[in-house]
Amino acid sequence: MTGYLIESGYRVMEAVDGAIAWELLQHHAEEIKIIVTDIEMPNMNGFELAKTIRGNPQYNKIPIIALTTLSDDEEIACGKAVGIDQYHIKLDKENLMECVHDYARRIG
């Protein structure tokens, strides 16, 4: 997905797990406008990352888009409960990019 975002002109900071993503957010918050996260990650999964972000007033308004291989109703409900704004299937490039473009337009 990083390649799709870069091809579309977005600057991307990539983290291999949620703990590193949280660290990047704390050090680069002024540069991060949207978070696209996988659900399945080592050290801190996407649910834990979203919950941590939403629990911090400095970062809790940043849109969070989750990528997953399959999104069942239970997983979506869990994600919504921790503050994930949107779910997208990993291989559905068009829907993901449409969602990212929409958030980017709203943010300005």
C-alpha positions as CSV (number, residue, x, y, z in Angstrom):
1,M,0.0,0.0,0.0
2,T,2.9,2.3,0.6
3,G,3.7,2.3,-3.1
4,Y,0.1,3.2,-4.0
5,L,0.2,6.2,-1.7
6,I,3.6,7.4,-2.9
7,E,2.5,7.0,-6.6
8,S,-0.5,9.2,-5.8
9,G,1.8,11.9,-4.5
10,Y,1.6,11.4,-0.8
11,R,4.6,11.6,1.5
12,V,4.6,8.4,3.6
13,M,6.2,7.4,6.9
14,E,6.3,3.7,7.2
15,A,6.5,1.6,10.3
16,V,6.8,-2.2,10.6
17,D,4.7,-2.4,13.7
18,G,2.3,-0.3,15.8
19,A,4.8,0.5,18.5
20,I,7.1,2.1,15.9
21,A,4.1,3.9,14.3
22,W,3.2,5.3,17.8
23,E,6.8,6.5,18.2
24,L,6.8,8.1,14.7
25,L,3.5,9.9,15.5
26,Q,4.9,11.4,18.7
27,H,8.0,12.7,16.9
28,H,6.3,13.9,13.7
29,A,2.7,14.7,14.7
30,E,2.7,18.0,12.8
31,E,3.5,16.2,9.5
32,I,1.0,13.3,9.9
33,K,-2.5,14.0,8.6
34,I,-3.9,10.5,8.1
35,I,-2.9,7.1,9.6
36,V,-3.3,4.0,7.5
37,T,-2.7,0.9,9.6
38,D,-2.7,-2.8,9.2
39,I,-4.7,-4.7,11.9
40,E,-2.3,-7.6,12.2
41,M,1.1,-6.3,13.4
42,P,3.7,-7.4,15.9
43,N,4.3,-5.6,19.2
44,M,1.2,-3.4,18.9
45,N,-1.6,-4.3,16.6
46,G,-3.9,-1.9,14.7
47,F,-6.6,-2.0,17.4
48,E,-4.0,-1.2,20.2
49,L,-2.5,1.6,18.0
50,A,-5.9,3.2,17.4
51,K,-6.9,3.0,21.1
52,T,-3.6,4.6,22.1
53,I,-4.0,7.4,19.5
54,R,-7.6,8.1,20.5
55,G,-6.6,8.2,24.2
56,N,-4.3,11.1,23.5
57,P,-5.9,14.5,23.0
58,Q,-3.0,15.7,20.9
59,Y,-3.6,13.1,18.2
60,N,-7.1,11.9,18.6
61,K,-8.6,13.8,15.7
62,I,-6.3,12.2,13.1
63,P,-8.3,9.9,10.7
64,I,-7.4,6.3,11.1
65,I,-7.9,3.9,8.1
66,A,-7.4,0.2,8.8
67,L,-6.3,-2.4,6.3
68,T,-7.3,-6.0,6.7
69,T,-7.5,-9.1,4.6
70,L,-11.1,-9.9,5.7
71,S,-13.3,-7.6,7.7
72,D,-16.1,-9.4,9.5
73,D,-18.8,-7.6,11.5
74,E,-17.1,-8.4,14.8
75,E,-13.7,-7.0,13.7
76,I,-15.3,-3.8,12.3
77,A,-17.2,-3.3,15.6
78,C,-14.0,-3.8,17.6
79,G,-12.3,-1.3,15.3
80,K,-15.1,1.3,15.7
81,A,-15.0,0.9,19.5
82,V,-11.3,1.8,19.6
83,G,-11.7,4.7,17.1
84,I,-10.9,3.4,13.6
85,D,-12.7,5.6,11.1
86,Q,-12.7,3.3,8.0
87,Y,-11.9,-0.3,7.0
88,H,-10.6,-1.3,3.7
89,I,-9.6,-4.7,2.2
90,K,-5.8,-4.7,1.6
91,L,-5.9,-5.5,-2.1
92,D,-8.6,-3.0,-3.0
93,K,-6.4,-0.2,-4.1
94,E,-9.1,1.9,-5.7
95,N,-11.3,2.1,-2.6
96,L,-8.4,2.8,-0.3
97,M,-7.1,5.6,-2.5
98,E,-10.6,7.1,-2.9
99,C,-10.9,7.2,0.9
100,V,-7.4,8.7,1.4
101,H,-8.1,11.4,-1.2
102,D,-11.4,12.2,0.5
103,Y,-9.8,12.7,3.9
104,A,-6.9,14.7,2.4
105,R,-9.4,17.0,0.7
106,R,-11.2,17.5,4.0
107,I,-8.1,18.2,5.9
108,G,-6.8,20.6,3.3
